């Protein structure tokens, strides 16, 4: 049963890492094409190398989101494994999660950064033609920020009352 549990938990961790590598690879490709576009003087043309670089940044953040997800799951579900001890030694302190709330907050903050960059990309692509649908992303940014604020405020009040 213990081996079955490890396999069931390891599969999402492994596939999350693979997905992260795919997004990071596509981000590297977009970065190279964006730099090539700038080097070839395609600024202000339809190929828009600046947008390719901004999109590459989005892809890198999305890849890092999957990396953080897989690291958090390995720390939460496989704390005694050799993989977790190695990861604990090489990851920064802010990536050491002890419960789901910490993992959720780290993922929300990463997603918040991704949404901000996605909105900036939308604004540049719209070229001054805005519609009501563009307000959905800032609305979600506001709601996620508000959620993070209240969760952190609740954690501080809980620590102060002890």
FIDOVO-370487 format. One record per residue (C-alpha): chain; residue number from 1; residue in one letter; x, y, z. Coordinates in steps of 0.001 Angstrom, whole numbers, plus 500000, padded with zeros to 6 digits. Last residue first. Layout:
% FIDOVO-370487
PT kette  nr rest     xx     yy     zz
PT     A NUM    A      X      Y      Z
...
***
This chain:
% FIDOVO-370487
PT kette  nr rest     xx     yy     zz
PT     A 162    X 498714 532580 520934
PT     A 161    X 496424 535503 519965
PT     A 160    X 499231 537169 517981
PT     A 159    X 499841 534070 515834
PT     A 158    X 496141 533720 514979
PT     A 157    X 495861 537435 514191
PT     A 156    X 498889 537218 511892
PT     A 155    X 497467 534170 510075
PT     A 154    X 494092 535890 509624
PT     A 153    X 495794 538961 508126
PT     A 152    X 497746 536720 505763
PT     A 151    X 494539 535009 504623
PT     A 150    X 492752 538346 504283
PT     A 149    X 495513 539904 502159
PT     A 148    X 495864 536826 499944
PT     A 147    X 492124 536876 499264
PT     A 146    X 492203 540600 498449
PT     A 145    X 495083 540057 496030
PT     A 144    X 493180 537201 494368
PT     A 143    X 490073 539393 494055
PT     A 142    X 492005 542361 492648
PT     A 141    X 493865 540260 490085
PT     A 140    X 490544 538655 489113
PT     A 139    X 489062 542084 488481
PT     A 138    X 492176 543172 486588
PT     A 137    X 491716 540093 484332
PT     A 136    X 487977 540564 483831
PT     A 135    X 488299 544194 482764
PT     A 134    X 489625 543164 479343
PT     A 133    X 486239 541602 478665
PT     A 132    X 484592 545036 478754
PT     A 131    X 486346 546160 475602
PT     A 130    X 489474 548135 474814
PT     A 129    X 490757 549184 471397
PT     A 128    X 493962 551090 472202
PT     A 127    X 496358 548747 470420
PT     A 126    X 494613 545603 471792
PT     A 125    X 497853 543602 471666
PT     A 124    X 499654 545962 474050
PT     A 123    X 496800 545879 476557
PT     A 122    X 496561 542104 476326
PT     A 121    X 500303 541738 477020
PT     A 120    X 499965 543965 480078
PT     A 119    X 497053 541799 481212
PT     A 118    X 499084 538596 480806
PT     A 117    X 501923 540151 482796
PT     A 116    X 499565 540995 485656
PT     A 115    X 497967 537550 485440
PT     A 114    X 501342 535792 485694
PT     A 113    X 502296 537841 488755
PT     A 112    X 499009 536895 490395
PT     A 111    X 499541 533256 489461
PT     A 110    X 502881 533306 491277
PT     A 109    X 501262 534923 494313
PT     A 108    X 498429 532395 494198
PT     A 107    X 500879 529480 493960
PT     A 106    X 502858 530727 496975
PT     A 105    X 499631 531283 498912
PT     A 104    X 498296 527823 498042
PT     A 103    X 501534 526146 499080
PT     A 102    X 501463 527948 502427
PT     A 101    X 497813 527039 502952
PT     A 100    X 498431 523421 501969
PT     A  99    X 500854 522815 504808
PT     A  98    X 504566 522864 505715
PT     A  97    X 505968 524464 502594
PT     A  96    X 509643 525229 502005
PT     A  95    X 509631 527433 498904
PT     A  94    X 510253 530674 500845
PT     A  93    X 513397 529117 502327
PT     A  92    X 515144 528738 498969
PT     A  91    X 515372 525306 497363
PT     A  90    X 518644 523352 497235
PT     A  89    X 518746 521591 500622
PT     A  88    X 515019 520999 500856
PT     A  87    X 515030 519524 497341
PT     A  86    X 517657 516958 498327
PT     A  85    X 515697 515990 501446
PT     A  84    X 512485 515836 499426
PT     A  83    X 513998 513565 496775
PT     A  82    X 515414 511209 499397
PT     A  81    X 511907 510613 500686
PT     A  80    X 510697 511402 504201
PT     A  79    X 508552 514408 503285
PT     A  78    X 506755 512640 500407
PT     A  77    X 503250 514111 500498
PT     A  76    X 503827 517712 501560
PT     A  75    X 507377 518269 500323
PT     A  74    X 506737 516476 497023
PT     A  73    X 503499 518379 496548
PT     A  72    X 505206 521706 497173
PT     A  71    X 508019 520952 494741
PT     A  70    X 505504 519862 492081
PT     A  69    X 503395 522994 492448
PT     A  68    X 506451 525268 492530
PT     A  67    X 507705 523692 489297
PT     A  66    X 504245 524033 487719
PT     A  65    X 504124 527740 488569
PT     A  64    X 507696 528083 487302
PT     A  63    X 506494 526935 483891
PT     A  62    X 503691 529511 483974
PT     A  61    X 506219 532175 484900
PT     A  60    X 508502 531141 482023
PT     A  59    X 505559 531149 479601
PT     A  58    X 504511 534640 480643
PT     A  57    X 508093 535868 480214
PT     A  56    X 508121 534341 476738
PT     A  55    X 504899 536231 475961
PT     A  54    X 506636 539486 476901
PT     A  53    X 509571 538551 474675
PT     A  52    X 507228 537712 471793
PT     A  51    X 505400 540982 472376
PT     A  50    X 508674 542858 472002
PT     A  49    X 509439 540946 468814
PT     A  48    X 506326 542388 467142
PT     A  47    X 506077 540297 463895
PT     A  46    X 503699 542911 462459
PT     A  45    X 506366 545571 462358
PT     A  44    X 507227 548183 464974
PT     A  43    X 510558 546579 465818
PT     A  42    X 511652 544171 463062
PT     A  41    X 515222 545439 463045
PT     A  40    X 516958 542087 462448
PT     A  39    X 518482 542124 465942
PT     A  38    X 515083 542883 467493
PT     A  37    X 513477 540035 465595
PT     A  36    X 516311 537690 466535
PT     A  35    X 515828 538641 470182
PT     A  34    X 512125 537886 469917
PT     A  33    X 512745 534599 468113
PT     A  32    X 515242 533535 470797
PT     A  31    X 512904 534543 473632
PT     A  30    X 510000 532730 471995
PT     A  29    X 512110 529534 471758
PT     A  28    X 513234 529876 475381
PT     A  27    X 509606 530322 476440
PT     A  26    X 508627 527213 474475
PT     A  25    X 511313 525296 476381
PT     A  24    X 510157 526774 479712
PT     A  23    X 506593 525700 478959
PT     A  22    X 507706 522176 478029
PT     A  21    X 509983 521904 481064
PT     A  20    X 507149 522948 483346
PT     A  19    X 504856 520338 481792
PT     A  18    X 507508 517688 482441
PT     A  17    X 507920 518835 486062
PT     A  16    X 504171 518711 486557
PT     A  15    X 504163 515220 485036
PT     A  14    X 506723 513999 487560
PT     A  13    X 504938 515515 490571
PT     A  12    X 501522 514364 489371
PT     A  11    X 502877 510791 489023
PT     A  10    X 504822 510758 492296
PT     A   9    X 501728 510952 494512
PT     A   8    X 500041 507896 492997
PT     A   7    X 503363 506023 492886
PT     A   6    X 504158 506823 496514
PT     A   5    X 500701 505727 497648
PT     A   4    X 500983 502439 495721
PT     A   3    X 504381 501799 497313
PT     A   2    X 502871 502351 500776
PT     A   1    X 500000 500000 500000
***
